[in-house]
Amino acid sequence: MTPLLFGRITDDRVREAAWVARCVGRADTAPLGEADLSALASYLTRRDAERGRVLFAAGKASQGVWIIRSGMVELAVGAGARRLVIQLLHPGDVDGDVELLLGMPFPYTARAVAGTQYLFLDEQAFERLLREHPAVARRWLSSVAVWVASGQRRIVGLLGKSLTLQVARLLTDEAVDGRVGCRSAPWRRCWACTARR
């Protein structure tokens, strides 16, 4: 955790809050003022997780919001031979906010794949931030809405398609500059790497 210096918010903390604001919404639809960024900066805590550490577990209620600053976090369901990684979180990705807002438990477990630094907003800070700063609340709402709309588009695009077309569509969605990169950890094989051989 990084404390405030003598009760004042440092420039680095405000820059970090501005980075978080870019991760959770569009400035053109929900601009944030200085007071909003200062409030966000005052609530964020910086934390580290070594490789293998669980950030949160499936079935547990959200205790706050995680924003990945560096490193990588895997979201997985099941255990042992039935364990399945469903998503990898990279710098700029946010999790825990939807579960917190809906009061629902996590459907997956989050574990650091490598040494990871993240910013954390605990439950009370998140609630207070949204309640006292309408611009932040609107920004966060737009971020969640974009996430939901993106998921809906992806599902609709897969409906009624053959398995081959579904896989092709998912690979196309994941492509950057026409290539699907391997996001899996170096010690694992991902299905995309195996499919290319």
N, C-alpha and C positions, 0 to 999 in steps of 0.2 A: 504494500500500500504506500502511496506517495502522499505525504501530508502537505497541507497548505503551509506556506512560510509566514509565520507571525500573523495568521488570520487573513493574509492577502493572497489573491489569486495571481500566480506567476504568469508571465507571457506564454511560457511553454504550455501551461495548463489550458489557457484560452485557445492556443493553436491546436491543441489536442481536441478540445471541444468542437472547434470548427471542422476538424477532420471527421469527428463523429457525426456532425450535422450533415456533412456530405455523404456519409454512409447511409443515413436514414431518411433521405428525401431529397426533393429537388428545390433548389433555392428560388426558382422562378415561381413556384406555386405556393411556397411557404417560407418566405425570407425570415431570418432570425436577426434580432437586434443585439446590441452589446449586452443588455441586461439578460437576454435569453442565453447567450453564449457564456456569460459569467456564471449564471446559475448552473448550467450544464457542467461547466468546468469545476464548480465547487462540489458537485455530487459524485463525479467520476473518481474511482480509485483504480490504480494500476496494479495488476497482479501478474505473477509468473506461475506457470505450470510446467513441471518437468515432464519429459516423455513418459507416457503411460498413465499419467494422473487423470482421474475422473473429475470432470468439472461439474457435471450433474448426472443423475441416474434416472433411467426409465421408471415410471410409476410414482416419482416424487414430484411434489409441487415446486414450481419455480420460486426461487428466492431472490430473483433479480433479472438483470439483463446483461448478457455477455457480448462484448464487441471485440472481435479478434484484431489485435494490433500487429502481431508477427507470429510466424509459425503456422501450424495447421492442426485442426481438431476434426476427428471423425465422429460422425453420428451413426450409431449402430443399434440394431435390434437383435434380440436372441442372445444365446450364449453357446460356447463350445463349437461343435461342428455346425450348429444351426445359426451361428452368428453371421449377420449380414450388414456390411457397411452400406448405408443408404445415401450418405452425402458427406462431403468434406468441406469444412469451413476454412476459408482463407482470409487474409487480412482484409478488413472492411466488412466482413460478414457479421450479422447480428443474430442472436438467438435468445430465447427466453421471454421476449416481450409478448408474443401472442399468448403463450401459456399463462403468463402473469395477468394479462388483461382479461382472459377468459376464465381464470381460476381453475385451469385444468392441469393434470399431471403431464410430464414429458412422456412422449411415446417412444423415446429412444434415449440411449446413454451417450454422453459426450466425453471423449477421451483425447488427450493431447497426443498427437502422432509424433511430434517432435517438441523440443523446447518451445514453449508458446508464451507470448505476453498478451494479455487481454485487459480491456478496460471493463470495469464492473459498476453497474448502478444497482444498489440494493432495492428491494421492494418499496420501502418507505420513501426513499429518495426519488424513485421513478414516479410513484403516485403523486408526490408533492410537486415534482417538476411539471408533470402534465396538468395538474390542478392549478398551479400558480402561474404558468406560462403558456397561454393559449397558442402562441405561435409554435412552440415546441410540440405541443399536443397535435396541432394540425400537421406539422412536418412528419411526426411519427405515424400519424394516421395515413398520410399519403404513402409512406414507405410500406406499411402493411397492405394497403390497397393495391399497390403495384405488385407486391409479392403474390397476393391472392389472384389478381388478374393474370399474371404470368403463369401460375399453376393451372388456371382454368383454360387458358389458350393451349397449353401443352396437352392437357387431357382431351380437349375437343379435337386437337390435331391428330391424336392417336386413335380416336373412336372409329370402329369399323374397319381399321386397316389390318393387313396381315402382319404377322410377327416380324417378317423381314422389313416391311415398310415402317413399322413402329421403331425397330432398332435403328434403321437409317435416319428416321426423323430425330430420334434422341441424339445420335451422333452429330447430325447437322446442327442441332441446338447447342451442343457442347463445343463445336468447332470455333477456333479463334484463328483468323487469317487462313481459313480453309483447311486447318489441321486440327485433329483431336489430340491434345496432349495428354500424357499420362499424369494423373493427379494422385495416383496411389503412392504409398510410401515406398522407398527404394527396395525394401526387403520383401515386398509383395508383388505379385503379378496382378494387373487389373484386367478385366475382361476386354477392354478396348485394345490393350497391347496384344493379347492372345488372338483377338479377332483379326488383327492386321497381319499376322504371320501366315 
